[in-house]
Amino acid sequence: MTKAIPMAEKRMTKLIRFGVSIEESLLSRFDDLILRTGGANRSEAVRDLIRARLVDDATADDASEAFGVLSIVYDHHQRELQDRLIGIQHDHTDRIISTTHVHIDHRNCLEIILLRGRVGSIRGMGDALSALKGVKHSRLTLTTIES
């Protein structure tokens, strides 16, 4: 039988207080950003910035493992584009978790591809898809697997 652990015991992370010197105008802009985005407070906003920077650092290494979200907007009337998009994806099935296809209008489609693997491999696939003639916009967002 498993014993339930109270919430207070689950969160044993020790919080550390530290001071930061910052220009008044920069802090004012930061406070405005926190208010506009519905942030809880400065401390949580700083923690979010630190986490984001750590993800950026971790995904700078092409050999590291990551998850990726690749979004592509393309003209589905572009000759042979869909065949090329599918061909590249079939060459990388070991990295693809899922895909979603959305018809934006009569001419444009949005494809969202969820990926998992080495950063360099994910970026390479994203670059190959983005470079195809008829792709209007693409964006790759990476995040780390580790907490």
N, C-alpha and C positions, 0 to 999 in steps of 0.2 A: 504494500500500500504506500502510495506517495504522499508525503506530507506537504501541505500547501505552505508556500513561503509568503509571508506578509510583504506587501509592496515596499515598505521601508527597508526590508532586508535585501530585496532584489536590486535596489538602486544604492549601491555602496560606493558610488563614485564620489571622491572627495573634491569639493569645489575649492579653488584657490582664487583669492582676490589679488589683483595687481593694478598698479596705476599706469595710466597712459597719458603722455603729453601730446596735445593736439591743438592745432590752431582753432580759434573760436569759430571762424567762418566755415571751416571744414566740418566741425562738430555740428554746427547749425544745419548744414546741408544734410549731414548724416541723420540727424533727428527728424528732419523733414521727410527723408526717404523712409525711415522707420514708420512714421505716421501714415504716409501715403500707401505703404504696402501692408499695413495692418500688423506690423511687428509688435511683439510683446514688450520689448524694452531694449536698451542698449546692450546689455549683457548677452541676450539671446542673439541679437544682430551680429555682435562680434563673434560669437561662437559659430554662427552660420558662415561668416566670411572666412574664418579659420578652416572650417570643414571643406568649404569650396576650394580654397587654396591647396589643401592637402590632396583633394581629388585631382586637381590640375597637376600637381607634382607627381602623383602616382601614375597618372595616365600619360605623362611625358615620356615614360620608358616604353618603347615599342614591345618589349618582352613581357611586360606586366599583363595580368589578366584583368579584363574589364567587361562591362556590359555597354552596349551602344544602342542608340536610337537614331536611325538614319531616316530623314524625311526627304522626299524627292517630289517636286512638282514638275510635270512634264506634259508636252503636247502629244497626245496619243495619235494624232494624225501624222506625226513625223514618220517617214518611211523606215521600216524595219526596227524602229526604236524598241517597241515592246518585245520583239524577239531577242534583241541584244540585252535588254534589262533582265529578261528571264534567263537567258544564257549565262550571264555573269552570276546571277543568284544560284543557278544550278551548279555552278563550279564551286560554290561556297556553302553548300548545304550544312556542312559541319559547324558553321558559325551562326546560321540563321535559326532563331527560336520561332519567330512567326512573322507574317507579313499581313498588312491590311491595305486594301485598295479602295480608294474613294473617288467617285466621279464628281469633280468640281463643277464642271459645266460641259457643254457639247464638245469642247476641244481639249480641256485640261483634266489631268488626273493627279491625285496625291497618293503616293505609296509610302507607307511607314513600315520600316523593317527593324525588328528587334534582333540584336546580335549579342553573341557572347564568344569571347576568345581573347587571343593576344591583341594588344592595342595596334601593333603594326599591321597585322592581318586585317583587322576591322577597318583601319584607316585606308589600307590598300583597296579593299572592296568598295568603300565609300568613294574614294577617288576615281576608281574605274567607272562606277555608275554615274557619278557627277559629270564626268568628262564627255559623256555621250551626247551627240548632237540631238537637240530637242528637249534636253533637260534644262528647265528654266531656272530652277532654284533647288539647292539641296543644303542640308545642314546635318552634321553629325554631332551628337551629344554623347559624351562618354562619362561613365561613373565607375568607381571601383567596386569590386566584389567584397573586399575586406571592409570591416567597420572601422 
